[in-house]
Amino acid sequence: MSKKIDMALQDLTKFGAISSSSWQSYTWKNELATQRDRISHHLDEIFSEAETEHNPFHMIERSVGVAAVCMRRLLECRLVTDRFRDSQIEVHCVRRKTDSPWREPFIRNTAGEIFQNYDLTGRQPERQSPKLISDKLLHARVIAVVVGSAYLPDGLLIASDTQRKHHLLHFTSAEFADLLNVFLNDLVRSEVDGFVTIDGVIHTDKVYAKRD
């Protein structure tokens, strides 16, 4: 018997050691806060026409993508409350023009044909889920900055590859910071994970998670 146990132990050691942890929110929130501040800073550089060694537009493009990854990880890894995940956040949309044909921008441009394709005379409020918003930021095809408009406050214009033929999202600098802050300020105080039970039978191939 002892020989069989020794052989079994030897077989187990062949797999090596695997270490891991549980998902934590602070790693993603720390990075999200960093990108929030960077976007605000680079927008200020653009608004003030500051002379910089870097291109603030390039910095914003990067920061929007990194922030979106953090937002998605917080949602997908269940590092936010269920209440927040299922909530609706108010954003503002700039609609596509209805009286002019769509003109496809060149791939290399982050904001080609803006004046041709969108009605820049105003924005409308709309409520969208945190996941939908983060998806749009992650897959952003349009990233632009509007300054000096008589119709729109200075700020960011963003649209995903699939959303862009319908509308743009518009954020002032403060509104974009507030969007990221709702992710940062949501705190999970209790969590439960388990296997799904159906008709009294535990299904080990299905799990559930609850976050409050």
Secondary structure as UniProt FT lines:
FT   HELIX           2..13
FT   TURN            14..15
FT   HELIX           25..47
FT   TURN            48..49
FT   HELIX           56..76
FT   TURN            77..78
FT   HELIX           82..85
FT   STRAND          89..96
FT   TURN            107..108
FT   TURN            112..113
FT   HELIX           114..117
FT   TURN            120..121
FT   STRAND          124..128
FT   HELIX           130..138
FT   STRAND          140..146
FT   STRAND          155..160
FT   TURN            161..166
FT   STRAND          167..171
FT   HELIX           173..185
FT   STRAND          191..198
FT   TURN            199..200
FT   STRAND          201..211
//
